Amino acid sequence: MVQRAPGFGMLTGTRLAVWGDPIAHSRSPLLHAAAYEVLDVAWTYDKRRVDEAAFAPALSSLDASWRGLSLTMPLKSAGFRAAVEVDPRARATGAVNTLLLDAGGPRGYNTDVGGIVAALGEAGAAEAASARILGAGATATSALVALSEMGVGSVEIVARRPEAASELVTRGAELGMRSTAGPLDARHHAVDVTVATLPGDAVLAHEVVSSLADAGGVLMDVVYGTWPTPLSAAWTERDLVTVSGLPMLLHQALRQVRVFVSGQQDQPLDDEARVLAAMRRALVGE
């Protein structure tokens, strides 16, 4: 019986959902439904539009039928504040994308970090020593922590306003990496991997895109919609490896399922290979 999360009370709830704003585009219900079918548990997983102002009252209204929540933008900071306890990755990023609704209060987790690590590993970047992050927002923070877990020794955070990256530079140094900040229009040195966390519709000058692509490395462009992006197209023209945000979405969702089953995002599920295969098929619409 899939009920107990080690270290917590007995979980009897069977309801799950993803909250955020906007939310209509979310593929999380498809991913989770596929997983729970393989696990043979009668859990439901829905989606609900919840903005930051509505989050606290919505959370407090949930009864014992609820097991957990997935949180997307703009709720990850609110989720962090609401958690009575957070895991190390949530603490390192200040962001929670998963809440386990234990009787003692919600427990917060960040599964985005592990999702990025797994996705980059699949793309052949597991041994990367140097990296560049484009952007300085919440996803960039998760990318920074992920790169640290992978053993990356040096990272450059590139933003439209380099001063906006100062907090990430400090955080990178605290994680033991050589970290610097630079502008988008600089002359870029070669790196092993680039993680782009800019919006999919971000407009970049052709010369900026060319300079970034010429610097090489595996590209993870963390977008879920329009593909290819201008960045990924430039990488492909140079016969370089590119990956969208979908593998990250897949692997972070798998870690959420682990949390809802056991309370441990690093504890593999029973028959996890079949669960992951079913989730992958659901993601691509097979």
C-alpha positions as CSV (number, residue, x, y, z in Angstrom):
1,M,0.0,0.0,0.0
2,V,1.5,3.4,-1.0
3,Q,0.7,5.5,2.0
4,R,3.6,6.3,4.3
5,A,6.2,8.9,3.7
6,P,9.2,8.0,5.9
7,G,9.6,10.4,8.8
8,F,6.1,11.8,8.5
9,G,2.7,10.9,9.6
10,M,0.4,8.5,7.8
11,L,-0.8,10.1,4.6
12,T,-4.3,9.2,3.7
13,G,-5.1,11.8,1.1
14,T,-5.5,10.9,-2.5
15,R,-5.9,14.3,-4.2
16,L,-3.1,16.1,-5.9
17,A,-2.9,19.1,-8.2
18,V,-0.6,21.6,-9.9
19,W,-1.3,25.3,-9.0
20,G,0.0,28.4,-10.8
21,D,-0.9,31.3,-13.0
22,P,-1.2,30.8,-15.9
23,I,-1.9,27.1,-15.7
24,A,-4.0,26.0,-18.7
25,H,-0.9,24.9,-20.6
26,S,0.4,22.6,-17.9
27,R,1.3,19.1,-18.9
28,S,1.8,18.0,-15.3
29,P,-1.7,16.2,-15.1
30,L,-0.7,14.0,-18.1
31,L,2.6,13.1,-16.5
32,H,1.3,12.3,-13.1
33,A,-1.7,10.4,-14.3
34,A,0.6,8.2,-16.4
35,A,2.8,7.5,-13.3
36,Y,-0.1,6.6,-11.0
37,E,-1.6,4.3,-13.5
38,V,1.6,2.3,-13.6
39,L,1.8,2.4,-9.7
40,D,-1.8,1.3,-9.6
41,V,-2.9,3.9,-7.0
42,A,-6.3,5.7,-7.1
43,W,-4.9,9.2,-6.9
44,T,-6.3,12.1,-8.8
45,Y,-4.2,15.0,-10.1
46,D,-5.8,18.2,-11.4
47,K,-4.7,21.7,-12.2
48,R,-6.0,25.0,-10.8
49,R,-5.3,28.6,-11.5
50,V,-4.0,30.2,-8.3
51,D,-2.1,33.5,-8.2
52,E,0.2,34.6,-5.4
53,A,-2.4,36.6,-3.6
54,A,-4.8,33.6,-3.5
55,F,-2.2,31.0,-2.5
56,A,-2.3,31.2,1.3
57,P,-6.1,31.1,1.6
58,A,-6.3,28.3,-1.0
59,L,-3.7,26.3,0.8
60,S,-5.4,26.7,4.2
61,S,-8.7,25.5,2.7
62,L,-7.4,22.1,1.8
63,D,-8.8,19.1,3.9
64,A,-7.3,15.7,4.7
65,S,-8.3,14.4,1.3
66,W,-5.3,16.2,-0.2
67,R,-1.9,14.6,-0.4
68,G,0.2,17.2,-2.1
69,L,0.7,20.0,-4.6
70,S,3.0,20.8,-7.5
71,L,3.7,24.6,-7.7
72,T,4.6,26.5,-10.8
73,M,5.2,30.2,-11.4
74,P,4.5,32.5,-9.6
75,L,4.1,30.3,-6.5
76,K,7.5,28.9,-5.8
77,S,8.6,31.5,-3.3
78,A,5.2,31.4,-1.6
79,G,5.5,27.7,-1.3
80,F,8.9,28.1,0.3
81,R,7.4,30.5,2.9
82,A,4.4,28.1,3.6
83,A,6.5,25.0,4.2
84,V,7.2,24.0,7.8
85,E,10.3,22.2,6.6
86,V,12.2,22.2,3.3
87,D,14.7,19.9,1.7
88,P,18.3,21.0,1.0
89,R,17.6,21.9,-2.7
90,A,14.7,24.1,-1.7
91,R,16.9,25.7,1.0
92,A,19.7,26.3,-1.5
93,T,17.3,28.0,-4.1
94,G,14.7,29.6,-1.9
95,A,12.1,28.0,-4.1
96,V,9.6,25.1,-3.5
97,N,7.8,23.5,-6.4
98,T,6.4,20.5,-4.4
99,L,4.4,20.4,-1.2
100,L,3.7,17.2,0.7
101,L,0.7,17.9,2.8
102,D,1.5,16.0,6.0
103,A,-0.6,16.5,9.1
104,G,2.2,18.4,10.8
105,G,2.3,21.0,8.1
106,P,3.4,21.2,4.4
107,R,6.9,19.9,3.7
108,G,8.6,21.7,0.8
109,Y,10.9,20.3,-1.9
110,N,12.6,21.6,-5.0
111,T,12.6,18.9,-7.7
112,D,13.6,21.3,-10.5
113,V,17.3,21.0,-9.5
114,G,17.3,17.2,-9.9
115,G,15.3,17.5,-13.1
116,I,18.0,19.7,-14.6
117,V,20.8,17.4,-13.5
118,A,19.0,14.4,-15.1
119,A,18.1,16.2,-18.3
120,L,21.7,17.4,-18.8
121,G,23.0,13.9,-18.1
122,E,20.8,12.5,-20.8
123,A,22.1,15.2,-23.2
124,G,25.7,14.1,-22.6
125,A,26.8,16.9,-20.3
126,A,27.3,14.9,-17.1
127,E,31.0,15.6,-17.1
128,A,30.8,19.4,-17.8
129,A,33.5,21.5,-16.1
130,S,32.3,24.9,-17.2
131,A,28.9,26.5,-17.8
132,R,27.1,29.6,-18.8
133,I,23.6,30.5,-17.5
134,L,21.5,33.0,-19.5
135,G,19.1,34.9,-17.2
136,A,19.1,35.6,-13.5
137,G,15.6,34.5,-12.3
138,A,14.2,31.6,-10.3
139,T,15.0,29.0,-12.9
140,A,18.5,30.3,-13.2
141,T,19.0,29.7,-9.5
142,S,17.9,26.1,-9.8
143,A,20.2,25.7,-12.8
144,L,23.1,27.1,-10.7
145,V,22.5,24.6,-7.9
146,A,22.1,21.8,-10.4
147,L,25.4,22.7,-12.1
148,S,27.1,22.7,-8.6
149,E,25.7,19.2,-7.9
150,M,27.2,18.0,-11.3
151,G,30.6,19.2,-10.2
152,V,30.9,22.2,-12.6
153,G,33.8,24.3,-11.4
154,S,33.1,27.6,-13.1
155,V,30.0,29.4,-14.2
156,E,29.2,32.7,-15.9
157,I,25.8,34.2,-15.4
158,V,24.8,36.3,-18.4
159,A,22.0,38.8,-18.1
160,R,20.7,41.9,-19.9
161,R,21.7,43.8,-16.7
162,P,24.8,42.1,-15.2
163,E,24.0,43.8,-11.8
164,A,20.9,41.6,-11.7
165,A,23.1,38.6,-11.5
166,S,25.1,39.7,-8.5
167,E,23.1,37.5,-6.1
168,L,23.6,34.5,-8.3
169,V,27.4,35.2,-8.4
170,T,27.5,35.3,-4.6
171,R,25.4,32.1,-4.4
172,G,27.7,30.3,-6.9
173,A,30.8,31.3,-4.8
174,E,29.1,29.9,-1.7
175,L,28.5,26.7,-3.6
176,G,32.3,26.5,-4.3
177,M,32.2,27.5,-8.0
178,R,34.2,30.2,-9.7
179,S,31.3,32.5,-10.7
180,T,31.2,35.7,-12.7
181,A,28.6,37.9,-14.3
182,G,28.6,39.4,-17.8
183,P,26.4,41.2,-20.3
184,L,24.6,39.4,-23.2
185,D,26.5,41.3,-25.8
186,A,30.0,40.4,-24.6
187,R,32.5,38.3,-26.4
188,H,31.9,34.9,-25.0
189,H,34.5,32.3,-24.1
190,A,33.9,28.6,-24.7
191,V,32.0,26.5,-22.1
192,D,30.9,22.9,-21.9
193,V,27.2,23.6,-21.3
194,T,24.8,26.6,-21.6
195,V,21.5,26.7,-19.7
196,A,19.2,29.4,-21.2
197,T,16.4,30.4,-18.7
198,L,15.2,33.4,-20.8
199,P,11.5,33.5,-21.8
200,G,10.8,31.6,-25.1
201,D,9.8,34.8,-26.8
202,A,12.8,36.8,-25.7
203,V,14.3,38.8,-28.6
204,L,18.0,38.6,-28.9
205,A,20.2,40.3,-31.5
206,H,21.6,38.0,-34.2
207,E,25.2,38.8,-33.2
208,V,24.4,37.9,-29.6
209,V,22.9,34.6,-30.6
210,S,25.9,33.9,-32.9
211,S,28.4,34.7,-30.2
212,L,26.7,32.4,-27.7
213,A,26.4,29.6,-30.2
214,D,30.1,29.9,-31.3
215,A,31.1,29.4,-27.7
216,G,29.8,25.9,-28.1
217,G,28.7,23.4,-25.5
218,V,25.5,21.5,-24.9
219,L,22.5,23.8,-24.9
220,M,19.6,23.4,-22.6
221,D,17.0,26.0,-23.5
222,V,14.4,25.7,-20.7
223,V,11.3,26.4,-22.7
224,Y,8.2,24.1,-23.0
225,G,6.4,25.7,-25.9
226,T,7.8,27.0,-29.2
227,W,10.6,25.0,-30.6
228,P,13.1,25.6,-32.1
229,T,14.0,28.8,-30.4
230,P,16.5,31.2,-32.0
231,L,19.1,29.9,-29.7
232,S,18.5,26.2,-30.4
233,A,18.4,26.9,-34.1
234,A,21.8,28.6,-34.0
235,W,23.2,25.6,-32.0
236,T,21.7,23.1,-34.5
237,E,23.3,25.0,-37.4
238,R,26.6,24.3,-35.8
239,D,25.8,20.6,-35.3
240,L,25.8,21.0,-31.5
241,V,23.6,19.2,-29.0
242,T,20.4,21.0,-27.9
243,V,17.6,20.0,-25.5
244,S,14.4,21.8,-24.6
245,G,12.9,22.2,-21.2
246,L,10.7,19.0,-21.7
247,P,13.3,16.5,-20.3
248,M,13.7,18.7,-17.2
249,L,9.9,18.8,-16.9
250,L,9.8,15.0,-17.1
251,H,12.5,14.3,-14.6
252,Q,11.3,16.9,-12.1
253,A,7.8,15.4,-12.3
254,L,9.3,11.9,-11.6
255,R,10.9,13.3,-8.5
256,Q,7.6,14.8,-7.4
257,V,6.0,11.4,-7.8
258,R,8.7,10.0,-5.5
259,V,7.9,12.7,-2.9
260,F,4.2,11.9,-3.0
261,V,4.9,8.2,-2.6
262,S,7.7,8.2,0.0
263,G,8.6,11.7,1.0
264,Q,12.1,11.3,-0.5
265,Q,12.8,12.7,-3.9
266,D,16.1,10.8,-4.2
267,Q,14.5,7.4,-3.4
268,P,13.7,5.5,-6.7
269,L,10.2,4.1,-7.1
270,D,9.5,0.4,-7.4
271,D,9.5,-0.4,-11.1
272,E,10.7,3.2,-11.8
273,A,11.8,2.3,-15.3
274,R,8.3,1.5,-16.3
275,V,6.9,4.6,-14.6
276,L,9.4,6.9,-16.3
277,A,8.7,5.3,-19.7
278,A,5.0,5.8,-19.3
279,M,5.5,9.5,-18.3
280,R,7.8,10.0,-21.3
281,R,5.1,8.6,-23.6
282,A,2.5,10.9,-22.1
283,L,4.8,13.9,-22.5
284,V,5.2,13.4,-26.3
285,G,1.6,12.4,-26.8
286,E,2.1,8.7,-27.7
